[in-house]
Amino acid sequence: MSLESSPGWVARLLSRSRAVSAMPSSNEFGGSSADSAAHARPADTRPWVTDAQFVDRLVRIGYVLVVIAYLLIGVLGHDPWKQDETYTFGIIAHMLHTGDWVVPTNAGQPFMEKPPLYDWVAAGLASLFGRWLAVFDAARLASACFTAVTLLFLARSARLFHDTARRNDARVLGTLALFASTFVVLKHVHDLMTDVALLTGATMALYGLMALVRALEHTRVADALATSEPIPSAGQSLDHAPTLAHAFTQPSTRPDDRQPTESLARATRPWVSEAGRAALWLGLGTGIAMMSKGVFVPLVVGLAACALPFVVPACRDRRYAHALLIALGVFMPFATIWPAALYGRSPELFKLWFWDNNIGRFFGFSVAQLGAENDKHFFVVRTLLSSAIPVGPLAVLGVISGGWRRLRHGVIAAPLLFAMVGLTVLGVSATARQVYVLPFVPVLALFASDAIRCLPRRFHIGWDYVCRVIFAAAVTAIWAAWAVMTGSMENHWWLEGLARWLPLDYALQTPITVFVLAVAITVAWGTSMGLASRAGMWRGVLTWSASVAAVWGLVFTLLLPWVDYSKSYRSPFEDLAGAIAPYWTSRDCMASYSLGESEAPMLELFTGIEHRPIGLGEATSCRWLIVQSERVQERPSGDWVPFWGGTRPGDDEQVIRVYRRATRADQRIGSARATDSQ
């Protein structure tokens, strides 16, 4: 293979090796070290900061500010929202109050759906920053931390995928922009939920797998250079390895046996450590995924790692097996310590977590009890074309337009196999939600960025202008809605179209600091529109990602109190707390029937009352009963009288009612209060 026809990284390797081996010494020039010093270049007397360096530093500061804004806007400033945030906060609050870090417990009830890694981190941050922030805001900082790590390892993966060492390469930044502006990512990485940690673990494991394969390909080329053998290409035929077992059992030739040159010895040492580091990241990422949501992603990583030797020649080596053993060793503490502690605490709870929530949700025998069934056809396809916009369609285009032809290259095969295995398993699973696609969005972002080069110039221009028109209207509409809601209540009917989701009787107030931040977001968005026209084939990506981020930022600054009032349980439960306070005694308790896993922790947060679940018709010694049901509901049987009723402002379907055990006086008080609250 010639230098010109070699892949990019092979060419750099050959150039480096030849340059080092051919580097002349001082004697070859006929001079000494003193002569060299005499002919040395004069000292650089230019200012320590040039104009170009100053601009570069400003650009770097701009990148940092954009990332910080992306991580924090949407994370801070609102109560836990239904569905995932509420029960996640219930688990965190239980850990903070009781110190029980083994059994995840939500509002007094064991919640064994997911392992507690995210809850541990969130509880630690809540304990650390809770004195300055609301406890749920401090806990939600865990999502910002995990997302920052996700972006870091996605950037590393993009550099491997696109074969570039530059951190500010347009393809790397484009990958991050596509990922961050994908709908399912933008929504959920700002939520208080364990899937954010799962995304981090999956991205870290993906990077480890890609880096491991690249390190083995480097070592393979170094072996060929050291032995003067032809350099193997990434697409070498499978016929060179008769069987997979034979390839793994063949002893690898050690550098000492080949007596390599000094330059090659120096060149190969970093690759050996690179493979070890890659195995560490692979094991650590898989372990984080395991402790975030169970065995699903570790299973996908394991299947993809086992499939790689069939398509990547560099993986048919004992060194690959050794690296996988290292990764397995790093993974095992995550897979054993907490499960063993849980089993020691309660074998029944361990079975509920491992068998029912992991195995049962996949095969379906526990779906009827646990919910979240997958009863819709083509779930994965529909998700890729809806929630995963824009990376879903672009990734499909990137694969069919040539990505599959480079399958023998390790950095292409590793993410492609990871996504194919994961989406296939997800498609046949009995349980599925759109958020379950989240761990595979980094792979989609890699192939989506690769597809950009395949699109014609007219597409980029069209994408740019369509985004400008649509999002300019969206930005204008947000500012107009803010102006209406901060004005006279008489004009709120102008927004009648939003009344289905947002109550129009709310008086919106905006602090001056939030207003200034919203103005800054709008100005930054307008500036990015000017820069997008000079971004070449990335102009559509820049316009899309900047516009999506601007709309998100304006909603979560200007309209956040209004949205929070609609989605939070604060107003109904604070009303209940005020109503029940004169009648509640220290000996009282509150039984519950059909109270949801999202509503129960909010009841405890805003009223301080921990419910005691009972079945239908089951007797209880409590004087109070709380029931969640449809709007039309008969009074529960027994001596219960209505006391209070309410609902979340943005929910017209589910009503929460509180009953009190009847006495003669209670019948008069309860009937009057129920009439007022309905």
Summary of the structure (lengths in Angstrom):
residues: 678
radius of gyration: 29.8
end to end distance: 81.5
largest distance: 113.8
contacts: 2205
relative contact order: 0.09
helix: 66%
strand: 5%
